[in-house]
Amino acid sequence: MGTDNQTWVSDFILLGLSSDWDAQVSLFVLFLVMYMVTMLGNCLIVLLIRLDNRLHTPMYFFLTNLSLVDVSYATSVVPQLLAHFLAEHKSIPFPSCAAQLFFSLALGGIEFVLLAVMAYDRYVAVCDPLRYSAIMHGALCARLAITSWVSGSINSLVQTAITFQLPMCTNKFIDHISCELLAVIRLACVDTSSNEAAIMVSSIVFLMTPFCLVLLSYIWIISTIVKIQSTEGRKKAFHTCASHLTVVALCYGLAIFTYIQPHSSLSVLQEKLFSLFYAILTPMLNPMIYSLRNKEVKGAWQKLLWKFSGLASKLAT
């Protein structure tokens, strides 16, 4: 960084959630447990899909990508948050702050696009089941996944670059749990209307457009489900989509409240809580939602546990 204090600072101070030591220790324990559950749950989902041939389908290919995104997103925020709970000086170097912003923005954008891709997959499965295998072939699934990762990364690279080109003057106190986009922009000592416009455009492209595609997909899905004559058929079609729809409501709902509403409508505390929910609770809940509400995943778990119990009994004898 340059030495001109009118433009650059060498590091930032994250104010976090609380300055009370007892509260910080309690939060450290709570978020450490939640982070470990997040890592374990998502890694087990990836392992389960890898080991069970019945789960080698487009839906679970995309679920694997979603679990990898969740693990990566949580890891981009939570370890630094945990370290700061126990640190007296809660600083983060300028390059680390920029890297954290890049990865959290990129992974958030990737997740939104992935959820839209997964909605399209469910649309084909319910509305055109006879041609499902022909439409959702391996090459298309790979292209869709790559598009999600590349587009989210490019958007984040642009947003990070224009954010950290802003002159911060001597402002270095970020009133947030991490180097979050809106919190960093608030440090600028110049007009940030162009940055806010860029955030709005990005939100429309990477948040509202995928969200509208998800809504459109589910309108077609629901219209198809209600036409199914048998009750059992309607139940099966609904359960095919229920897990994904729950995750969509969690992820898009939080992001829309944070980035689409006018910047003055949310308090700093609300922004912190939304970021915490998105970084810790959502990645922790996603594997549970897909496990508890999905018969195929529950069946795969039972099969895997049966194999392990059989192996354990053989070793015992």
SULURQUI-V529557 format. One record per pair of residues at least 12 apart in sequence whose C-alpha atoms are under 8 Angstrom apart, sorted by the first residue. I is the first residue (numbers start at 1). GAP is how many residues later the second one is. If there is no record, write none. Layout:
i & gap
I & GAP
I & GAP
//
This chain:
i & gap
5 & 164
5 & 165
6 & 161
6 & 162
6 & 163
6 & 164
7 & 159
7 & 160
7 & 161
7 & 162
7 & 163
8 & 159
8 & 160
8 & 161
8 & 162
9 & 85
9 & 159
9 & 160
9 & 161
9 & 162
9 & 163
10 & 83
10 & 84
11 & 80
11 & 81
11 & 82
11 & 83
11 & 161
12 & 79
12 & 80
12 & 81
12 & 82
12 & 85
12 & 160
12 & 161
12 & 162
13 & 76
13 & 77
13 & 78
13 & 79
13 & 159
13 & 160
13 & 161
14 & 76
14 & 77
14 & 78
14 & 159
14 & 160
14 & 161
14 & 162
14 & 163
14 & 164
14 & 165
15 & 75
15 & 158
15 & 159
15 & 160
15 & 161
15 & 162
16 & 65
16 & 159
16 & 160
16 & 161
16 & 162
17 & 159
17 & 160
17 & 255
24 & 61
24 & 62
25 & 60
25 & 61
27 & 58
28 & 54
28 & 57
28 & 58
31 & 47
31 & 51
31 & 249
32 & 50
34 & 246
34 & 247
34 & 250
35 & 39
35 & 43
35 & 245
35 & 249
37 & 247
38 & 33
38 & 36
38 & 242
38 & 245
38 & 246
38 & 247
39 & 32
39 & 245
41 & 243
41 & 246
41 & 247
42 & 25
42 & 26
42 & 28
42 & 29
42 & 241
42 & 242
42 & 245
43 & 24
45 & 19
45 & 22
45 & 242
46 & 18
46 & 21
46 & 22
48 & 252
48 & 253
48 & 256
49 & 15
52 & 248
55 & 241
55 & 242
58 & 63
58 & 78
58 & 79
58 & 80
58 & 83
59 & 59
59 & 62
59 & 63
61 & 80
62 & 52
62 & 56
62 & 79
62 & 83
65 & 49
65 & 80
66 & 45
66 & 48
67 & 216
67 & 219
67 & 220
69 & 38
69 & 41
69 & 42
70 & 37
70 & 213
71 & 212
72 & 35
73 & 30
73 & 31
73 & 34
73 & 35
73 & 206
74 & 205
74 & 206
74 & 209
76 & 24
76 & 27
76 & 28
77 & 23
77 & 27
77 & 101
77 & 202
78 & 201
78 & 202
81 & 96
81 & 97
97 & 81
97 & 82
98 & 62
98 & 66
98 & 81
100 & 78
100 & 79
101 & 59
101 & 78
101 & 79
101 & 80
102 & 51
102 & 54
102 & 55
102 & 57
102 & 58
103 & 50
103 & 53
105 & 47
105 & 48
105 & 51
106 & 43
106 & 46
106 & 47
106 & 48
106 & 49
106 & 50
106 & 51
107 & 42
107 & 45
107 & 46
108 & 44
109 & 39
109 & 42
109 & 43
109 & 44
109 & 46
109 & 47
109 & 97
109 & 98
110 & 38
110 & 39
110 & 40
110 & 41
110 & 42
110 & 43
111 & 37
112 & 94
112 & 95
112 & 98
112 & 99
112 & 139
112 & 140
113 & 35
113 & 39
113 & 93
113 & 94
113 & 97
114 & 31
114 & 34
115 & 95
115 & 99
115 & 129
115 & 133
116 & 94
116 & 95
116 & 97
116 & 98
117 & 27
118 & 126
119 & 94
119 & 95
119 & 98
119 & 99
119 & 125
120 & 94
120 & 97
121 & 15
122 & 99
122 & 118
122 & 119
123 & 94
123 & 95
123 & 97
123 & 98
126 & 95
126 & 98
126 & 99
126 & 111
127 & 93
127 & 94
127 & 97
152 & 54
155 & 47
159 & 39
159 & 40
162 & 33
163 & 18
163 & 21
163 & 22
163 & 32
166 & 19
166 & 22
166 & 24
167 & 21
167 & 22
167 & 23
168 & 19
168 & 20
168 & 21
169 & 19
169 & 20
171 & 16
171 & 17
172 & 15
173 & 14
174 & 13
175 & 93
176 & 92
176 & 95
176 & 96
177 & 95
177 & 98
177 & 99
199 & 60
200 & 59
200 & 60
203 & 56
203 & 57
207 & 45
207 & 48
207 & 49
208 & 48
211 & 41
225 & 12
225 & 13
239 & 54
239 & 55
240 & 54
242 & 51
243 & 46
243 & 47
243 & 50
243 & 51
244 & 46
246 & 43
247 & 39
247 & 42
250 & 32
251 & 27
251 & 31
254 & 20
254 & 24
258 & 13
258 & 16
//
